[in-house]
Amino acid sequence: MPTIDTVGIISKPGAEAAVEIVPALIEWLRSRGIATRIDEQTAFYAGGQGGIPREDVPEGCGFVIVLGGDGTLLSAARAIGRRETPLFPVNLGGLGFLTAITVDELYPELERALRGEHRVAKRKLLNTEVVREGLVVASYDALNDAVLTKSSIARMIDLEAYVDEQFVCSYKADGLIIATPTGSTAYSLSAGGPIIFPTVPAICLTPICPHMLTNRPVLVPETSVVRVISRGPDESVYLTIDGQVGTHIQESDALVCRSSPYSLHLIRPPHMMFFDVLRQKLKWGER
């Protein structure tokens, strides 16, 4: 593994713990001859100097440290884009399925990563396009999910779903979640979807409060193309990507989702496996 001489840092806004962690972390890295590229929020914790736009942080970095929770990691994943720069996610509190490294493990795991002894998990992204009158008007890569929800008060939305041109059904519901295996423990789980092991090659369609109680979550192969057509009035439906960015959907717009050839690279503690995280985060019983 090549020597790492630059590391990025992206931080959650309003995180009290970061006030102490960030200056100490930057000094720890500097003492080992490692330069840092920090976003504006991290610069605020560090005294207000040297912050750059978040999307520029990964450039030239061996990996990027993310201080926060899963929301901060999702934001950092967008900043990474389609680069293969690994993320080193540190949980500063909260549930955090993806941010499995604790504050207590920060420096031992950093030492391990700098020695090249870390484990990297690859999480497939979901590419989502909004097609309007035959033209792609928006395109996104999601780590967790693409979600169609109602944007007006107390109205269900009408959607038609197809998988590889096979008609699935018409949904009358509060919304529909198209989730990756990584996203199966996020919004989809709250809506009654299954937990999917991260390496299972699948896409999950989970309806949100469907009018037909027989509408259940459906798993389709990762190779499938999922197409969802909005049958509601203009702007009655809103598309949200990973809970953070999105756009209004017009009547007859098609949402086309397919597994991306790109993956997000996550540095994981070697001792922390997927079911360990589930037991810890969901309070499942120990042996």
C-alpha positions, -999 to +999 in steps of 0.1 A: +000+000+000+014+035-009+024+058+020-004+081+030+007+117+033-026+135+032-059+128+050-092+146+046-116+154+075-153+161+072-173+169+104-209+171+115-222+206+123-231+212+160-212+182+173-199+191+208-174+162+209-158+176+177-147+208+195-121+187+214-115+159+189-107+180+158-078+200+171-063+169+188-068+148+156-051+174+133-022+177+157-019+139+159-018+136+121+006+165+118+030+149+143+032+119+120+040+141+089+004+138+075-012+169+060-050+175+062-076+188+039-106+199+060-141+211+052-154+244+065-172+228+094-140+211+105-121+244+101-146+260+125-138+234+152-101+239+144-102+277+149-116+288+116-085+284+093-080+264+061-115+252+054-124+242+018-157+232+001-167+196+011-166+183-024-129+193-027-118+176+004-111+141-010-088+153-038-053+138-032-062+121+001-054+086+011-087+084+029-112+108+045-121+108+081-158+114+088-167+127+122-204+124+129-232+100+122-247+083+092-261+115+079-226+131+078-213+100+061-240+102+034-230+138+029-194+128+027-203+100+002-217+127-021-185+146-017-165+115-027-186+111-057-172+084-080-137+085-066-124+054-049-111+073-018-121+053+013-141+069+041-130+064+077-163+069+096-162+078+133-195+078+152-200+108+175-232+095+189-266+082+177-276+050+160-249+049+132-251+017+112-224+029+089-203+048+113-191+018+133-158+032+146-162+047+181-143+077+194-124+054+218-112+034+187-103+065+167-065+065+172-059+027+173-079+023+141-061+052+125-028+036+133-040+004+117-052+022+086-019+041+082-001+008+084-023-006+056-039-032+079-075-019+077-105-038+061-123-020+033-160-028+026-173-019-008-209-007-008-226-006-042-243+027-052-277+031-069-279+053-099-312+071-103-323+091-133-354+113-137-367+110-173-391+136-186-405+134-221-376+111-231-349+133-217-328+127-185-334+159-165-316+148-132-292+120-122-280+110-088-259+082-071-274+070-038-257+050-011-289+042+008-320+049-013-341+069-037-375+078-021-406+090-038-430+106-013-460+129-013-453+166-013-488+178-005-507+175+027-525+142+036-527+128+000-515+094-012-496+093-045-501+071-075-471+052-089-466+025-115-437+002-110-419-019-136-389-043-132-371-050-165-402-038-183-424-063-164-453-045-147-451-050-110-481-031-097-498+003-092-490+017-058-514+040-040-493+049-009-475+076+010-445+067-011-420+042-023-384+034-013-360+019-037-331+008-015-297-007-018-286-034+007-268-007+026-300+013+027-320-016+040-311-006+076-323+030+070-357+043+059-367+010+043-363-008+077-385+018+094-411+012+067-411-026+073-385-036+047-361-065+052-325-063+065-303-073+036-267-084+040-244-058+024-230-081-002-263-096-014-267-083-050-303-070-047-325-039-049-354-036-025-388-019-033-405-009-001-439+009-001-446+035+025-480+030+042-496+014+011-534+017+007-534-020-002-522-039+028-511-067+005-484-045-010-453-059+006-415-052+001-401-069-030-364-079-036-352-079-072-318-088-086-291-061-087-290-065-125-326-053-127-337-019-141-365-005-119-387+021-135-414+040-115-438+063-133-456+091-114-493+093-122-501+122-098-503+159-106-472+180-112-451+185-081-474+163-059-445+138-057-410+146-044-378+125-050-353+124-022-318+108-025-303+095+007-326+119+027-305+149+017-310+161-019-338+158-044-363+173-068-400+177-075-415+151-099-439+160-127-468+139-139-457+111-162-420+115-151-402+081-150-377+073-122-352+048-136-330+031-110-302+006-117-272-006-097-242+017-104-208+003-115-193+025-087-190+016-050-183+036-019-152+023+000-157+022+038-129+015+063-143-010+089-128-022+122-114-057+115-132-070+146-166-054+138-187-076+114-222-069+100-241-089+126-220-074+154-232-040+142-268-052+141-266-067+176-251-035+190-273-010+172-306-029+174-300-042+209-303-078+198-295-103+226-260-116+232-251-152+234 
